[in-house]
Amino acid sequence: MKYKKIECEVLVVGGGVAGIAASIKAAREGASTVLIEKNSFPGGTGITGLHRFICGLYANTEDVPDKILNKGIASEICFMLQELAPEKIPLRMGKVSVLPFATSNFMSVLRSLSEKEKQLDIYYDTRAVSAKTENNTIVSVTIQNLNKKFDIIPRVVIDCSGDGVIIKLSGARYRTTPPDQRQLSGYTFRVKGLKDVDDIPAVKVPYYLAKAVEQKKMPFYLKYTTFTAGDDEDEGYCKLNIPPAGIMEREKQAKKDALLVHTYLARVLPVFNKSYIVEMSPEVVDREGPRLYGKYTLTANDVINARKFPDGIVKSAWPIELWDQQKGVRYRYLGPGDNYEIPLRCLISKDISNLYCAGRCISVTAEALGSTRVMGTCISLGERAGYGAAHW
Ligand SMILES: Cc1cc2nc3c(=O)[nH]c(=O)nc-3n(C[C@H](O)[C@H](O)[C@H](O)COP(=O)(O)OP(=O)(O)OC[C@H]3O[C@@H](n4cnc5c(N)ncnc54)[C@H](O)[C@@H]3O)c2cc1C
């Protein structure tokens, strides 16, 4: 069967934060760019995971206002978010700072930045379904929108799918962690109707859920649930940290877990008594997926020792944050004021000549991914991949 063909210089697959930044940058560098995204909106995990904070933007110092580590699109996004919500200023969380945001503002910033690029064509509700590779080069990618299929003929492809879709379809090598050692995935629900919310639910929610687990009232992993206050006084977010694999129909199971947690909290914690769920994540979101086999693989030692590289393109000071299936979360921090660099080689496939990656699926060890995967870093990785691909 013959499909309609679309030629472009840069094809970006996945419109999460990495893909949006990659496509904007490639287009700004003058490359005819196509972005495809399977959802009907931009932002990927940052939106479907109901995230509240952009992590990985700032230097690891006590400077006020916090210094942005990577200028460019990350700074533009911060500036636009702060214009929309001046009250949302960087917040100190333990030893690092984060930028709070409202989901709707984040989505509209990503849309308005990308939609004004003349060299960029965006296809939502469209997924990459196959790729043809000849002589270690991707020659075409077939995409599907409802029942229609098209062939994209790109010069370069950037895989920003988080799940390594193009890495796998093109036959490039990649690494994965065995399912039982993978980091916990996430599923969030938003509640309204809370009474007298202060910082205490953040402490009490895990405490009470740990007790319920001890009494065998719920599966053990639900004790890793966290609580964050929302924008309105009566609002809050509960983030469940759940096993990443092994469960068929995991959305169904996650929803059941969310209802179990909420019903229990409404019974034991007065602040939750009259609360009701107003929103749930549309899907379970993964911290870990396939990682490219790139020209360099960043390690935990590189991160912790604040290593710099001649081809370092993105800086990060975010700790290694590991959500272990048995032990919950552990942090390994860099020294005060330190940051490490991610070399360009982590974004380039060792096997496929015209394949770049950005965001979650770059070439790093599972431990290093605990630091590189946060959104602030993914935005800048996307931007640098977009630049590299446009000039390939
Ligand atoms: C539970 C949890 C909590 C987190 N909390 C935070 C936090 O508070 N702050 C923070 O900064 N980071 C957080 N992170 C990390 C962060 O959200 C992600 O690592 C980051 O958003 C990844 O961005 P990305 O662009 O690489 O990938 P994604 O956001 O996963 O985007 C990939 C995009 O590709 C699309 N796609 C997939 N397959 C296809 C296909 N075949 N065709 C077309 N499109 C496709 C997807 O729909 C998606 O939009 C968290 C992660 C998890 C799992």
The ligand as an SDF file (V2000), in Angstrom:
LIG
                    3D

 53 58  0  0  0  0  0  0  0  0999 V2000
    5.9740    9.5910   38.9770 C   0  0  0  0  0  0  0  0  0  0  0  0
    6.8590   10.6220   38.3690 C   0  0  0  0  0  0  0  0  0  0  0  0
    7.0170   11.8470   39.0000 C   0  0  0  0  0  0  0  0  0  0  0  0
    7.8410   12.8190   38.4330 C   0  0  0  0  0  0  0  0  0  0  0  0
    7.9200   14.0490   39.0250 N   0  0  0  0  0  0  0  0  0  0  0  0
    8.6070   15.0350   38.4170 C   0  0  0  0  0  0  0  0  0  0  0  0
    8.5670   16.3660   38.9170 C   0  0  0  0  0  0  0  0  0  0  0  0
    7.8800   16.6640   39.8950 O   0  0  0  0  0  0  0  0  0  0  0  0
    9.2870   17.3230   38.2700 N   0  0  0  0  0  0  0  0  0  0  0  0
   10.0670   17.0410   37.1720 C   0  0  0  0  0  0  0  0  0  0  0  0
   10.7000   17.9540   36.6520 O   0  0  0  0  0  0  0  0  0  0  0  0
   10.1160   15.7870   36.6760 N   0  0  0  0  0  0  0  0  0  0  0  0
    9.3820   14.7810   37.2360 C   0  0  0  0  0  0  0  0  0  0  0  0
    9.3840   13.5230   36.7050 N   0  0  0  0  0  0  0  0  0  0  0  0
   10.2150   13.2260   35.5150 C   0  0  0  0  0  0  0  0  0  0  0  0
    9.6470   13.8210   34.2460 C   0  0  0  0  0  0  0  0  0  0  0  0
    8.2450   13.9540   34.2880 O   0  0  0  0  0  0  0  0  0  0  0  0
    9.9380   13.0080   32.9750 C   0  0  0  0  0  0  0  0  0  0  0  0
   11.0950   12.2640   33.0550 O   0  0  0  0  0  0  0  0  0  0  0  0
   10.0280   13.9960   31.8200 C   0  0  0  0  0  0  0  0  0  0  0  0
    8.8090   14.7060   31.7330 O   0  0  0  0  0  0  0  0  0  0  0  0
   10.3170   13.2550   30.5450 C   0  0  0  0  0  0  0  0  0  0  0  0
   10.1520   14.1220   29.4460 O   0  0  0  0  0  0  0  0  0  0  0  0
   10.3070   13.5650   27.9740 P   0  0  0  0  0  0  0  0  0  0  0  0
    9.9400   14.6810   27.0780 O   0  0  0  0  0  0  0  0  0  0  0  0
   11.6250   12.9110   27.8190 O   0  0  0  0  0  0  0  0  0  0  0  0
    9.2620   12.3550   27.8710 O   0  0  0  0  0  0  0  0  0  0  0  0
    7.6940   12.2940   28.0610 P   0  0  0  0  0  0  0  0  0  0  0  0
    7.2030   13.3960   28.9010 O   0  0  0  0  0  0  0  0  0  0  0  0
    7.4210   10.8820   28.4660 O   0  0  0  0  0  0  0  0  0  0  0  0
    7.1570   12.5700   26.5990 O   0  0  0  0  0  0  0  0  0  0  0  0
    7.1610   11.5890   25.5960 C   0  0  0  0  0  0  0  0  0  0  0  0
    6.0500   11.9190   24.6270 C   0  0  0  0  0  0  0  0  0  0  0  0
    6.1130   11.0230   23.5180 O   0  0  0  0  0  0  0  0  0  0  0  0
    4.8000   10.6460   23.1640 C   0  0  0  0  0  0  0  0  0  0  0  0
    4.8840    9.3610   22.4570 N   0  0  0  0  0  0  0  0  0  0  0  0
    5.1830    8.1470   22.9710 C   0  0  0  0  0  0  0  0  0  0  0  0
    5.1420    7.2110   21.9930 N   0  0  0  0  0  0  0  0  0  0  0  0
    4.8460    7.8630   20.8480 C   0  0  0  0  0  0  0  0  0  0  0  0
    4.6670    7.4470   19.4920 C   0  0  0  0  0  0  0  0  0  0  0  0
    4.7800    6.1670   19.1100 N   0  0  0  0  0  0  0  0  0  0  0  0
    4.3660    8.3760   18.5550 N   0  0  0  0  0  0  0  0  0  0  0  0
    4.2020    9.6940   18.9230 C   0  0  0  0  0  0  0  0  0  0  0  0
    4.3440   10.1420   20.1880 N   0  0  0  0  0  0  0  0  0  0  0  0
    4.6770    9.2390   21.1390 C   0  0  0  0  0  0  0  0  0  0  0  0
    4.0620   10.5600   24.4940 C   0  0  0  0  0  0  0  0  0  0  0  0
    2.6650   10.6810   24.3260 O   0  0  0  0  0  0  0  0  0  0  0  0
    4.6680   11.7410   25.2520 C   0  0  0  0  0  0  0  0  0  0  0  0
    3.9240   12.9190   25.0820 O   0  0  0  0  0  0  0  0  0  0  0  0
    8.5480   12.5430   37.2310 C   0  0  0  0  0  0  0  0  0  0  0  0
    8.3770   11.3120   36.5870 C   0  0  0  0  0  0  0  0  0  0  0  0
    7.5270   10.3680   37.1300 C   0  0  0  0  0  0  0  0  0  0  0  0
    7.3120    9.0810   36.4000 C   0  0  0  0  0  0  0  0  0  0  0  0
  1  2  1  0
  2  3  1  0
  2 52  2  0
  3  4  2  0
  4  5  1  0
  4 50  1  0
  5  6  2  0
  6  7  1  0
  6 13  1  0
  7  8  2  0
  7  9  1  0
  9 10  1  0
 10 11  2  0
 10 12  1  0
 12 13  2  0
 13 14  1  0
 14 15  1  0
 14 50  1  0
 15 16  1  0
 16 17  1  0
 16 18  1  0
 18 19  1  0
 18 20  1  0
 20 21  1  0
 20 22  1  0
 22 23  1  0
 23 24  1  0
 24 25  2  0
 24 26  1  0
 24 27  1  0
 27 28  1  0
 28 29  2  0
 28 30  1  0
 28 31  1  0
 31 32  1  0
 32 33  1  0
 33 34  1  0
 33 48  1  0
 34 35  1  0
 35 36  1  0
 35 46  1  0
 36 37  1  0
 36 45  1  0
 37 38  2  0
 38 39  1  0
 39 40  1  0
 39 45  2  0
 40 41  1  0
 40 42  2  0
 42 43  1  0
 43 44  2  0
 44 45  1  0
 46 47  1  0
 46 48  1  0
 48 49  1  0
 50 51  2  0
 51 52  1  0
 52 53  1  0
M  END
$$$$
